[in-house]
Amino acid sequence: MTLMKVSVKWIQGKKTLDDVDIDTAEDAEEFLSKLWSLTGVPMERQKVMIKGKSIKPGVDLSKLPLKSGAVLTLMGTSESLPEAPKERVKFIEDVEDEEQQVSLAFSISNLNLAGFKQVALMEGTPPGLLNLGNTCYMNSTLQTLKCVPEFVQAISNSTTVSEGDTQASLVKSARGVFQQLKGSSTVNPSVFLESLRQCYPQFAERGEGGHPMQQDAEECMTNILSTCKHVLQNESAMEVEGREMPNSIQDLFGVHVKSTLVAEEGNESEEKEDDVMKLTCHISAETSHLAMGIEEGLNEKIEKFSPAMGKEVIFSKSTKIDKLPKYLIVQFVRFFWRKDSQKKAKILKSIKFPKMLDTYNFATDDLKRALDIHRHAEIVELPDADASNPHPPMEDPRGLAIRYRALIEKHPDSGNVSEWRDAAEKYEKIAEQLAAGEHVPDTSSPLSGKYELCAVLTHQGRVADGGHYMAWTKQSREKWAKFDDDKVSFVDESEIEKLSGGGDWHMVSCRQHNFNFYLQLTDSHCQAYICLYRLPQVGLTRESHNAKRLKA
């Protein structure tokens, strides 16, 4: 057994930490990072000893005299706590126009205002990630990707050796973070941050005063997925302990598209195919909904060199989706470069996004025919059922199976009968497994072009190189979790609809104890930056307990 619990006697802190997990199969950095989060003692200040042996980065834990109940000694002083601000608090995302704002820094926990108070930490919430200095972009990205269990499993099953390979090191450190996020304590992602900066040095940039600069969460996500795709592809032909490797990154997130480019001058045209890891939602003056922005992103005008004309020419580019993944990433193109100010600017406009996104109209004719095979199940006429024993809904595997059986009965000569029969048998089996309390690794509904929202990554603030990122992930049908670095709370699904953006400031005039002040409601101007959709999940509903037994 490699996982055990030990005690850590912290000399300077004058206390002992009991039941600290240590895994001898992991790198020593993972354990030292955990001590950092528990004590505030940075790794470079830590001196950890056990029976005369030192635990430091690079040490093989399996060769140390470690056992359950062992007592380790930690020497080192924690980082000093920040002093109380001498000036009123400035919001980082709006420092440039601070003097124009009439607001007071006021502790929201002291307000007796219904609907305004927010619980910073709630019992039973999943663990958050420490902000190590403008690293909210990374924390929100990791929490969003954690919503994809197949991705986390692929990382966990990776057998890559990281010595001298920065990309392999990034995957290995991601495995450590996801493993720690399975616990209940706040996680210090310092090892992953260091690997990210070694692999992509732009994330190590520092601004005035030597402070780490804010980075782009979308760029962080793209680089993480690209690295994992590259590393895991090298292992795709391997098996781990006799098990097949999980879906590749391309299968999980990849979108295959076909494009037609037609020059506006002359008769030049060309056909292209490409694999992309996301769709983009372009934002124009007319854009008000995610689907409109995706349509604009798939149909655009680009300037490129024309061999026939011998010069730069405007091409009309029309793109259709030819293959859909299990998870769909959609980025709102909110940041752009302003030539006049020579700075990145942000589009604050409100763009509504649906709980259920239908991609059918973006598909090629071939893909539409494939999607139709399963979309027929949504509209098939079902046999009569007793009022006291209605048919389960489509989100119930029994309900799906009944609909596929109905399609076979009504259209026995259809060329889709084989696919319908396979689907019926698949969901009948899933229903039986769920009813028996068994674990079902994949409860996705069939690929019909419809996706349900499972995570939103937001940016708060008016400037692209500042502001604050947060992640909001779906926990159940009605409950979501809000990840604000190490502060995690549950929110109702209705709160997610408010993340569409819009406006600049939302100030509320308040009066308490005969004192007038202005309260800035930060959540009210969070703009959705990335939406993560997945194939709708099925599960047993209350009605299914009384459903009729299906015939094979």
N, C-alpha and C positions, 0 to 999 in steps of 0.2 A: 504494500500500500504506500503510495507516494504522498498522499495528502494527510496531514496531521495537524494537531493544534498544539501550540507552544505558548509559553509565557515570556514576555519581554520586560525586563527590569530596566526602566529608563532612569539613569542616575540623575541627570540635571532636572528632569521633570519630577523627581521624587515620587514616582508612582510605578506600579506594575500593570502591564496590559495583559489580561488573561485571554485565553482561547483565541489566539491569533493564528489564522490559517497559514501554513507554509507547505508548498508542493515541491518536493525534491526533484520532480521531473521538469520544473520550469527554471528559467534563468534566475539568477540571484537578483537581477535588477527588478523583477516583478515583486519580490518580497520587500526589497528596500524601498520601492515606490509605495508599497502598502504602508510601511512604517512612516514614510513622509506624510501620507494622508492622515494617519492616526495621531502623529505627534507634532507635525509641522517642522520636523528636522529635515532639511534638504539632504539628498543623498551624498553630496560632496562633504557634508559636515558629520555624517554618520560614521561611527565606529561600532560595529556589531560583533560581539564575541560569543563563542560557545566552547567551553573547555579549552581555552587557549588558541582556538582556531578563529580566524577572522572571516566574516562574511562580507564580501565586497563584489562589485561588478566583475563578471567573468568567472567567479568561483563555481565549481560544480557542487551543488548542494547535496547530491547523492553520496558524495564522498566525505561528508561531515558527520560527526556523531549526533545526528538528529533523531529524536524519537518523540512520540506523543508525551506531552507533559514536561518536556525539556524546558529549562530556563535559560534564556539568552540575555545578554547585557547590552544595552544601547547607551552610548555616550555621544553627546552632541546637543547643542542648544538650538531651539526652534527659532524660526524667523520672527522678528519682533512684530507685534500686532500693530496695525495702522492706528495712528492717532486720530482723535476726533477732528473733523474738518474745522479749520478756523474761519473759513469763508463758506457761504452757502453753496450747496452742491451744484455742480454744473453737469448737465446731461451730455455724455460724450458725443452723441450723434448730432448735437446742435450747438457745439461750442462756438462756431463762427458767429451765430446770431444771438449769443447769450444775452447781450445787453438789451436786445429788443424784447426779451420775454419778461412778463410780469408773473413771477411764480415764486413760491417758497418751497424749500426742501422741508418736507414734513413727513414724519414717520407714519406711514399708512396704518401700521399696527395700532396706533393710538386713536384712530378715527372710529367713531361710532356711527358709521354710515352703511346702511344695508346695501349690499351689492358691490361695495368698494373694497372691503377687506378681503385679503387673499391669504390663505394658509401657505406658509413657505415650505413646510414639511408636514406631510400627512402620514399617518400610520399605514403601512402596507404599500406605500408607493415604491416603484422601482428605483434603483440607485441612480444618482446623477454623476456628473464628471466635474472635477475641479477646474476652474478657470486659471490657467497658468500664466496669464498676461495676454489679453486679447486673443484667447484661443476659443472663444464661443463659436467661431466658424467651424472649427474641428469638432468640438463637442456635439453641436447640433447635427453635423454630418454623420457622426458615429451613431448617435441615437436614432437617426432616420434609417440608416442601413441595418440597424439591429432589428427593424421591423420585418426583415427578410430572413426567415429562419434557414432557408436553403443556402443563402449567402454565408451566414454565420457558421453553418455546418460544413460548408466547403472550406472555409478558412480553418476550422477546427481540425478537419481531416488532412490538411496540408502536411506533407512530410518534408517540406523544403528545408535545406540547410542554409543558414544565413551568413556563414562566415565569409566576409569580404564581398557580399552581394547586398547592396543597399535595398534592392527591390524585394528580395527574399526576407530581409530583415524587417521591412515594413509589414509584410504579410504575417510574419511570426509575432511581431508586437501587437498587431491587430487581434491575433488569436488570444493573446494575453488579456487585452482589454475586454473582449467579448466574454471571456471566461470569468473575469472579475465582475462584470455587469450581471452575472447570474446570481450574485450574492445580494446582500441587503445594505451594504455600506457604500458610502460615497467613494468613487474610484479616482485615483490620481493617474492620469494618462501620460505622465512625463516620459516614459520609455517610448510610447508610440509617437509622441511629439518629436522626440529626438530623431527617431527613424524617419518620420515624415520630412523633417528639415534636411536630413542627410540625403534623402532620395530626391527631394525637390527644394533646393536652397532658397527659392523665392519666399518660402514660408518662414525663413529665418531673418527676413528683413527687419531692420529696426529704424525707428524714426528719431525725432528730436529727443534728446535726453537719454537715448539708448534703449527706449522702451520698445517692446515688440509691436509691430504694426498690425492693424486689422487686415485680414485677408478675405478672399472671396470664397464662400462656402461651396458654390457650384464648382469652382476650380478645384477645390479640395476633394469634392466627391468624384469628379471626373478623373483626377489623378489616382485616387485610391482604387477606383474600379478598373482603370487601365492597368495599374500595377498588378492587381489581383488576377485580372484576366491573363496577363502575360505569364505570371508565375504558375498559375493553375493549369494553363494550357500545356506547360512543359511536363505536368504530372498526369495529364488526361489519359495517357495510355497505361497508367499504373493502377493497381488496386491496393486498397488499404485493408490489410487483414482479411482478404477474401471478399471485401465488399466493393461494389462498384462506386466510383466517384460520383458525387452529387452533380446536379446540373451545372454546366459551365456558366461563367458569367455572361457569355453571349446568349445562352438559352434563357437566363433569368431576366436580362435587361435589354438585349439586343433587338433593334428594330431594323428589318431589311426594307429598304425603300428603292423605288424606281422613279427616275426623273427624266423629263423631256425638256430640252433646252432649245428654244427657237430664237434666232437672231431677229431683232427688229429692223435690221438693214440686210437686204439680200435674202437668200433662201437657205441659209445655213441652219442646220439643226443637228442635234445629237441625243443619243439615249445613254443614260448612266444608271448604274446600280451601286448601292453603298450600304454599309452596315453602320448604324448610329446607336448610341447608348441612351438617347433621350429625344423627346420632341420639344420644340420651342414654341412659346406663346408670344408672338410679336404684339406689341402694344402701339396702336395708332390712335388718332383722335376718335375713330369710330368704334374701337374695340371696347366691348363691355363684358364679354363672357369668354371663358377659357377656350371654348370650341371655336369662336371667331378668331382668336389669336393664333390657334394652331393652324387654322385654314390659311391665315395670312402668312404664317411661317412656311407652309408647304407650297404656296404660290407667291413667288416674289420675282423681282427684277434684279439681276446681277450684272456687273460689268466685268467682261473678260476679253482676252485677246482672241481675235478671229483670224485664223490663218487665211481664209478666203478673202477677207477685206484688208488684211495686213494692218490692222489697228484695233484699239480697244472698242468693243461694241456692247450695247445693252442687249442682254438675252432675257427672255421671259422663261422662267423656270417653273415647271409644274411637277410636283412630287406626289406620289401615292405610296401608301404602305403595302408591302407585299407579304410581310411576315410579322406577326405580333409576338411579343414575349409574355412571360408570366407576370412580370412586374413592369409598369410603365412609368418612367420618370418624365415629368414635364417641367421645364424651366420657364419662368416668366422673365422676359428680356427687359428688366427694369433699369439696368445700368447702361449708359452710353457715354461716348467721349464728346465733350463740348469744345469745339475749336476756339470759341471766343474766350473762354476762361482757362482753356488747357487743363481741364479737370474732368474726372468722371462725374456724371450727374445721374440722378435717380428719378425715375418716373413713379410718382406716388399714386397714380390713378387706380381707382377701385376696379378690379377685374373679378367678377363672380366666377367661382369654380364649383362644379357639381359634386354631390356625393357619389353619383354614378355617372361615369364618362362613357359615352358611346362613340367608338372610333369607326363605325361602319362606313360613314360617308368619306372617310379618308383612305379607304382601302381600294386596291386594284380590283378589277372584275374577277380575277382568279381567286383572290382572297375573299371577296364577298360571297362567292359560291361556296367556299369552305365554311364561312361563318353561318351561311343560311342553313346548313345541315343541323345546327343546334338552335338557331333562332326559331325554327319551326316549332320547337318544343314550347315556346312561350305563348303561342297562339292556338295550339291544337285544342280541339273541343274534347273535353273529358267526359267519360261515362257518368251517368247520374250517381250521386252519392246521397246517403241518408243525411238529413239535417243534423242528426246527433253524432254523425261520424263523417265529417267533411274530408275532402282530399287535402293532404298537407300542402303547404305553399312550396314554391320553387326553391326557396332557400333551404328546404328540408330535403335530404337525399331521397327519402321515400317519395316526396312530391315530384322530384325530377324523374325518378324511375317510372312512376305512373304515366308521366307525360310521354316518355319514350316508348312505353308499351302501347300507349294510345296511338302514337304515330305509326307504329308497325301495323296495328290492327286496321287503321284507316287507309294506309298506303302500302299494302303488302308487296306491290310490284315496283316500288321505288328503288332507285339505285343506292339510296342511303340506308336501306334496312340493316345492312351489316354494321354501320357506324351506330345506328340507333340501338341495336341489340347489345353491342359492346357497352354503350353508355348506360343502358338500363341495368345490365349485370354489374357494372362497376359501382353504381350508386346504391343498388340493392345490397351489395357486399359492404359498402361503407356504412349504410344504415344499420346493418347487423352488428358490425364492429363497434359502432358508437353506442348502440343499445346494450352491448355486453361490457361496456366500459373500457374497451381496448383503445390503445393509442393508434391514431390514423395519421401517418406523416403528411398526407396530402389530401386536403378536403376542398380543393378548388373546384368550382363549377366549370363546365365545358367552355372552350374558347368560342365565344359568340360575338366578340368585339366590345363587350361591356366590361368595365373595370370599376371597382369600388375604391373610394379614397381610404388610405390607411395611414398616411402621414403627411404633415405639412411642415416645411422648413420656412421660417419667416425672418425678415430683416426689419428692424425697427430703427428709424432715423432717416435723415434727409441726405446724407452723404454716403457715397459708395465706399470710401476708404475708412469709414468710421462706423458708428452705429452698433447694433447688437443683434446677434442671431439667436434664435430659439427653435426647438423642435417640438412638435405636437404629434403624438402617435396614438392610434386607436387601440384601446385595451379590450373593449367589448362593444356590443351593439350601440350602447348609449354613452359609454364612458371613454374619455380620452385622458392622456397624461401630458402635462406641459413640462418640458425640460428646459429650465433656465439655468444652465450649467449644473451646479450642485443643488439647486433649489428645484424640487419636483413636487407637483401638486396635481390632483385630479380635477378635470373640468367637464362640464356637460357638453354634449355634441353641439348644442346650440351656439357655444362659444366659438366653434371652428368657423361658422359662417361669417363671423365678424373679422376674419383675417384677410378679407379680400382687398384691404387697403383703402386708399382714398384720403383726401384731406391732408392737412399739414399738422395742425395742432388741435387737440381737443382739450379745452380747458374748462373746468367746472368751478364755479364760485361757491365756496363753502363757508359756513359760519359755525364756530364751535367755541364755547366758553367766552362769548362776546369778542371773538377775534376773527376778522375776515382774512381769508387767504385764498389762493388759487391752487387747486390740485391738478397735477398733470396725470391723466390716466394713460399710462404707457401702453397697455394692451390695445387700446382703441385705435392706435395708428401703427400696428404691426402689419406689414404687407407680405402676403404669400410670395415667396421667391421660388420655391420648388414644391411641387405636389407629387407624392408617390402613390400610384394606383396599383391595385392587384386584381387578379381574377376573383370574383365574388366567392366567398367561402360558404360552404353548406354546413348545416348542423341540425340536430334533432330539435324540433320545436315542440311546444306543449301539445299541439294538436296531434303530433305524430304518435304519442303514446296510445291513442285510441284508433290509430289508422288500421285499415284492413291489412292482413298479411298478403304480400304480393306473391303471385305465382311466377315461378322461374320460366 
